[in-house]
């Protein structure tokens, strides 16, 4: 387990993939039938539940190529891939036992999870599986005679709930034994995790895969925490008290309030894709530069536009913004799990491919400041820092009014400083109380600039 966690913390970059029949309609995964108001807030489209469910009968992504997906991720510098095996709608992208609501029962008839697992193994890419405990389709999870928006949070008080948990167990046993090496299990339990008997499932998972990494969305015993769509304001540290959680019903009420006229426009702007200082949907305790024994492994998952699934949303984060956000994540000790929503035929959108190419180009020069590093001390408003043995990196995120960056004292005694890519030696001002280095005159702040420090 320690070796796997060490690999994970050194990997830094992963590719998240949200894909299913919903890609045909260009709507978000599951939420349009659960809490339709969320689609309005995030710029997505709305669809009736019967039309959403009917998409399963026509799903035929004939251009899906697992090896091309993995190649695109690996070329961009991603070290692992996570695929949505089952989202909240209950549709399974694998040959799931106990249901006909799955891709192997579609016109396509192929097992996407199996093909991606094999492609990752061939390419040397680590493989992760996303699995949603909520399930709008299974009658044990909720009374399916009612619209999903009436009882999407599940009904554990019904006798059929035990049957649903057994169904979920069969899925997890199959996913962890029939699909080769699975390195990560990414739950999305949403709210009130206790109803899923987390201790039971963690025990089963550890028995089947002792070294697998599990996130924090099925009880408090996960290996890493998962802020979403934003970045904590400092380095996450281990929680000492019980995490406060909003209930599912309170969440639904909040979303309805946020959709009131006048409020919706304000919230939609806050949820926009172009913010430089995106804050996560979940709050975690943080410290500016904690001791290593207090550090909490973490990963932020983020979309390139405003939706997880394929959509026609025109608002995409520019590549240079994604690079700055990635640098901030890594400088605070986290991993960056960047999402792509393939289209109805199984193709990555051209906008996503363009951004993956820009990330590849930047990482080919600056990857040493990202991979295998640990979090660094704060470095002012326009820079962040990372560290590894004998070396530190200052990553300039924007122009400085003075043309200089402060070198944090916590990095230690600094010798030589040089810019990655050019090798140009950077002048260090040692005359004052703080060490500062001079940025190159031609630094335009379009993409982050990395200064390597010998410490």
Steps between C-alpha positions, in 0.01 A plus 500: 500500500780745583662438160169559322436822692854618426443433129172691513649803671783511246271454196325838537293486177207280404225496238136470613245379242123547537325308226173320442178508293439857618780615264255453210279780632781728614368504858675458832532152650205407725431839658238614244266229628599535868523874563423667164574845641871413515511485121363853480764628740796337326406590144381152403183390322181359652336173396192305613566179692328272248706646214819473705438132579411425136853601394629160615324330206687706239849526650739382227838680525658340196814718507600412855866391510637430847861510380450847349352630826790362702750635247348849526518487881857368506621752241362780717701376796217332691619208712162339570148482355164474677187391310137526616401134520161593647365849559200594715255412223593132549615438143803271496790543255611143575345155482332542837336201670135530596384762249418551134557874532856484368710560193537130417124497452508803266543501120874544570523182712864557603636528854658846522657445842665177381643667190632797694656278764681301231613818319636646824691178572653504151606865533626478859226737618351451847127424495220627722128430519230747598196333657190679624314347798185700411300325226185653351420185302502229768165447680683409820668839518176695463136452405542529121127553448568860607703755302865493601488864610256397777728242667844519336676484838391138555260333742697287747194458722340267242551122529638493145805705607687187611448353154650812347813480717546137395469611137763764560728238657469275195603791279805586707613139524472471123681829433787408732552145371415503128679812373869451571690734727279770649709761678229745609138468604320835474166497682249782467272431792357855505326529838442304823759229437404286800198360316739313267668309786847639418686270742355196319611620159843619606560155653391325180716726285808455718454123499487496120761772432714571809705769325222688323452868577149614595372856510301659783148483356390178667566562866793664681756222449619600153864548397456843343244781510332651196422870480304562180510771234742715698815525708535528880645832614807328652637150564233254627578339837350200671161563656486464878124523552202347325427647159176701485283394209197662344203266454371407156167672564673817618714492187190478277341791685816709463517438124135607461573822688807568286279473192268779607485791253780745564700248702560261211695752292732579791562132582552403136769766475670362812489152348649628175796317352730800475572580866866517603427414864248218486397382846398136552144393569616327820704674771799329664727620784822653367832649614745714300798263537425208734732233634505195277334282765198732492463501122178354356539339153246657267386538144285761332280394209416771252325548167650674197172683439203509740364145458638156572326335206517602136304816428490797265603733782711771332681607817832311514789575731796624296806275503708758686235513776501121532880509534485762774230304684708181469805679642296623798367150567844338492657780707246419774582129484206383291434303185319654202233271352390680186175391337405428138144423385517299175224551243230255391735318260780463752723788389671756722373849409753702296508766775610232748766367263637852451535544875661161548754593233581830675546317829731252322707781357542673837569177689769395251706794623381547858391154616783470752336780703180291517572126513639359822486831683348592832320816603702816548465806726291798388683715247290816473206592278659424163688178565488158665776259598566126492789295643695181452833380642766769457282706267212742522293666231340841491215507249413851387128521427483863398697819462637672809481877538868502594612238249625289791384196699565441869675173582333352812748460786356155577661365181843528661829644378477574130793463262439520128170594336415430135192502279384162371491479124764767442754421770553875545652578836269729698643779714442467875481815710664421836522856629183518708333289768322293234662321210346603172565398143451696184256377239612498136414824319302309237278312747145573380312280752308316226606168652672433834878545507706261713818610677710212629684567827793303638442490874 
